[in-house]
Amino acid sequence: MDGLRAAAPGKVLADMNAADLPLTGRPDTPDQRAWPAVSVIMPVLDEERHLAEAVSGVLAQEYPGELELVLALGPSRDRTDEIARELAAADPRIRLVANPAGRTPAGLNAALGAARHGIVVRVDGHGVLSDHYIRTAVAELERTGAANVGGIMNAEGQTDFERAVAWAYTSPFGLGGAKFHLGGQAGPADTVYLGVFRREVLDRLGGFDEHFVRAQDWELNYRIRAAGETVWFTPDLVVSYRPRPNLRALARQFLKTGQWRREVVRRYPDTANVRYLAAPAVTVAVAVGTVAGLAGLAGLVGPSWLLIGWLAPAGYALGVTAAAAVSGRGLPAKARAWLPPVLATMHLTWGAGFIVGSRDAARSRRAAGQDAAPAGGPAT
């Protein structure tokens, strides 16, 4: 598969099995066997604002086994590299590797290639692990036999705009559909946020697919399930996520996410569902209604009844405003005021991205000669 990291012979330095793992992840329970060594991998790019906090969250885990943190440094335009070097100089558990491509899956594979241990924890440069996250995850790997365990993406804003975005992540009017946004019962899942992996499974599957600039975690979890392995969700694992700081950054994020979600559906058609198609449908309705309304208003094209097209954008605007007013009552007034434009930006840019697709993805497919979607799906 294009872009997958080839597993080198002897790359797995600690082949995990049940006997190697601890009996429990409860912090107040005495250890009854040695805890396995863990590698935390973190791709970073332009994370000046959050990197020190993310690294601190890893190093403060109080994990009873050996732990290393591998930072894959992309070509940042801010002080990220300087901060990373300072952090590495202050703690020998931190190692730095280069990610000249700057893309998340390439950074993950670069860090994975340098990682030395049999359990791999993925963390992002704008995420903060909850207390005992790694210990709990290792215990869940043993208890469930899963290849990957993960939990909740707990979006937390520090400004009124970011608080509005965080609310939208956990609302059914925004992104609130998957367990890793809303929580729920522990059990098998299609995907989880970030993830804690058995290294031998990652090596067997070839690591992260570098074709997927976005959605590479979802795509990897699909391949894990297709290989007959289990992806396991537990609400006991929580990662604090820092949202984008402004509308422009949010729009860019969701446009790219929509583009690459379409690429996932193109490669794996069985993954398409109503939730993924809702935003593109709304985007089309709003766009067509607006064009029709403008045509009717100008009287240049078609009859005046085209003015009825304004009902689509007007109805959508009223809908997101009502949703924000009713369900955003717990937010400060300034954060609530941001909710309608935040929701509209999420919906319409995600939908537009899904409709137009990604030129980068198309070029990557052509270069690799992979224009046909593979058949088959996860084992059930």
N, C-alpha and C positions, 0 to 999 in steps of 0.2 A: 504494500500500500504506500502511495507516495507520501514522502515526508516522515515516515516512521523511523525512529532511531533503531538501528540494528543492534541486537543484543550480542555483546562480545562474549566469547568463551571465557568462563571463569569470572564473569562480571559479578555474579551474585556472591558476595563475600560472607553472607550469613543466611543460608537457606532455612527458612522458618518452618517449624512444625509445632504441633500442639505441645510437645514436651519442652520446647524452648520458651514458651510464653508463660506469663504469670497467671496465678489462679484467680486473682481479683484485681479490680482497678480502684477499689475503695481506699481513699487516702488514709483512713484510720485503721486499716487492717495490716498486721505485720506481714512482711514479705516471706513467702514460703519457698521461693526459688529465685534464681537470678532473673532480673528483667532484661529483655533483649535490647541491644543497642539500636538507636533510632537516628535516622537522617532526616532533617527538616530541609526542604528545598523551597526557595523563595525567589521568583523572578521579579526584578525591580526595574522600573523605568520612570523617571520624573516623579519620584516619591519623596522629595525633600520634606514635605509637610508631615508625612506619616511614618517614614521608615524607622526612626528610632523607637517609636511606640510599638510598631509591629515586632521589631527584633526583641525589645524588652519583654513583650508578651511570651515569646518563645523561651528566652533564657530564664524567665521566672517560673517555669513550669514545675520545678522541684520533682522532676522525673527521676526515679531511683536507679535507672540504668544509664549507660553512656549515651550522650546526645551530642550531635553536631548540627550546625546550621550552615547551609551552603547558599550564598547569595549569588544569583546570576545577574550581572550588571549589564543592562542595555545602554545604548548611547544617549544618556540623559542630557537634557539641556539646563538642568538646575544643579544643585549641590548634592544630588543623590550619591554620586561616586565618592565625594569627599567625606560625607557622613558615613558611608559604608566602610571606608578605610579606617576612620577613627574608631568605629565600633569593633572592627576586626582586630585592631591594635590593642584594644582594651580587654578582649576576651578570646582566648585561644580556641574556643569551640566554634568560632566563626571563620569560614573560609570563603574566598571570593573567586568566582570564575567569570570569564567574559561571555557576553551574549551579543556579538556584533550585529546580528540581525535585528535585535530589539523586540522581537515578537515573543509573546508569552509562551507558546509551545516550544519554540527553540530554546528559550531560557530554561524552561522546565527540563528539557532533555539535556541541556548542558549541565545543569545542577545535578540531575540524576546520574549522568556519566561520571561526575566527580564524587558522588555520594558513596560511602563505604559500608553502609549497614543494610540489614535485611528487612527493616520496616521503614517506609518512606512517608513522611507527613508533608502534604502540600499546604503552604501558607502564602498569601499574597502580601504585597508591600503596603496595603492599606487595610489590613485585617488584624485583629487582636484576639488571640486565643483566650478562652475562659480558663479559670483555674483548673488544674488537673486534667486538661483536655487530652494531652498525649497519653497519660496513664490510663484514663478511661477508655480511649480509643484502642490501645493495645489490648486491654482486657476484653473489649468487645470483639476484636479480631479472633481471639482465642475461643471465646464463648460461642460465637456464631459460625466460625469457620469461613467467614466472608473474605473476599479478596479486597474489598474496599469498604470502609465505614466512614460515615460523615453525619453531620447534624444540621444545625440551624444557622442561617445567615441572618444575624441580628443587626439590621441597619440602624445606625445611630448617628444623628446629625448634630453638628456643633453650632450651626447658624440656623436662622429661621427657614431659609431656603432648603438646607440639608435636612432639617426636621420634616419638612413637607415631602421631600423625596423618600425619606425613611418610612414615613407613613404609607406612601404609595406602594412601597415594596411589600408591605404586609397587608395591604387592603385588597379585597376581591375586586375593587374598582381599578386597581393598579396592576400589580404582579401577583397578588396573593392567590396562587392556585396550588403550587407545589408544597410538599411537606416542609422543605428546607426554608420556605418563607414563613409559613404559618405555624409549624410544629405539628404534632400528632403522635400516634402510637408508633413505637419502634417496630421495624419489620423490613422486609425486602423492598427496594425502591428502584425506580428507573434510573435515578441519578441522585447525587447528594452534593452539598456544597463543599468544595475543595476536596477533602478525602485523606484517609490514612490507609496506605496500600501495603500489601505483601509484595516485596520487591521481586520475587520470582515470577509473579503474575505480570508485572510491568515489563520485565525483560522478555518473557515468553511472547507477549503481545507486541513488542517493539516500541514501547513507550508512547509518548504523545504524538499524534499525527500532526506534523507541522504544516500540513495543508490548511488546517482549520485555525486561522488566526484568532477567531472567536469560537466559542462553543466546543473547544477541544476537550474540556472536562466531560461534557455531555457525550461527545462522540466516543471517548475512551470508555466511559461507563457502558455504552451500548455494546462495544466490543467485548468488554468483560462479561456481560450477560450472555452475549452470543457464544462465548467460549464455555458456557455452562457454569460460570462462577456467579457468586452472589454479591450484589451491592446492597449494603445494609444502612438504613437510616436509624438514628437514635436521637431523641430530643435532649439527651444528656450532654451532647457535644454542641457547644455554642461558640461562634466566632463573631466578634463585633466588626461590622463593615462600615467604612466611611464613604458616604455617597459623594457623587460629583458636586462641585461647589457652585455651579451656575447653570443657567438654561442652555447656553451654547455647548458646554461640556456634556450635559445630560443628553442633548439632542444628538451629538456625535456618537455617544456611547450607544444609544438605542437604535440609531440608524445602522451602525455596524452590527449590532446584535441581531437585528432583523435580517440583514443581508446574509449573515452566516447561519442563522436558523434556517433560512431557505436552502442553503447549501447542505445542511444536515438532512432536510427533507428530500432534497434531490438525490442524495446518495442513499438514504434509507427511507423510501416512500412509506413504509409501514408506520413511521413515527408521526405522520401528519394527524392532527386532531383538531377538534372544533376550537379549542383554546388558542392554538397557534394561528388559525385562520380568521379569528374574530377581528384583530387589529387591521389586517389588510382589507377586510370587508368594510370596516368603518371608514378607513382611509379612502377607498374607492367611492363610497357613498358621499362623503363630504366633498371630495374633489369634483365628482360629476355634478352634484347639486350646486356647488359654487359656480362652475362653468355655465350650467344651464341658467342659473339666476342672473349672472352677468349678461348672458346673451339676451335674455328677456328684458332686462333693465335697459340695455342699449337699444333694443329694437332692431338690431342689425341682422340677426340670424333667428329665424323661426318666429312663431307667434308669441304673444305676451304671456300665454299660460306657462311659458318656461320659468316665469317668476316663482312658480311653485317649488322650483329646485332649491330655493333658499331654505326650505323646511329642513333639509338634511343638515347643513352646517348649523342652523339655528337650533334645531332639536338636539344636536350633539353638544353644542355649547351649554344649553340649558341642562342637559343631563349631567355633564361633568360638574357644573356649578352646584346642582342639587346634591349630587353625591358628596361633594366636598363639604357642603353646608351641614348635611345630616350626619355623616360618619366621621367628620374631622373635629367634632366638638371638644375633644380632649386636648387639642393643640393650642398653643398661644395664638392670639389674633393675627399676628404678622405671618406666622407659619400657615395658618388656615387660608390667608389671602393668596398664598403661593400655590395652593392645591389645584385650582382649575388649570392654570398654565402648565403646571408640572404634569398633571394627568394627560392633558392634550398633547404635550411634547412626547411623553412616553408612548402613547397610543399611535399618534400619527407618524412619528419618525420610525418607530418599529415597523409599522405597517408599510410605509414607503420603502424601507430597506428590504422587507420581504418581497415586495412587488418587483423592484428593480434588480435585486440580486447584487452580487459582488463581482466587479470586473477583475479584482485580484484572484478570486476563486476561479473564474473562467480561464484566466491566463495560466494559472497553476495547473488546471486540468489539461489544457491543451499541451503544455510543456511536458506533462507526464503521460499524455495519451490516454487519459482516464475520463472519457466522456460518458461512459455507461455506468449507471448505478448498479451496485452489486445486489445479487438476489439473496434472499434469506433474511432471518432476523434472530433475535435472542432466543435461546432455548427456554422453553416454558415447562 
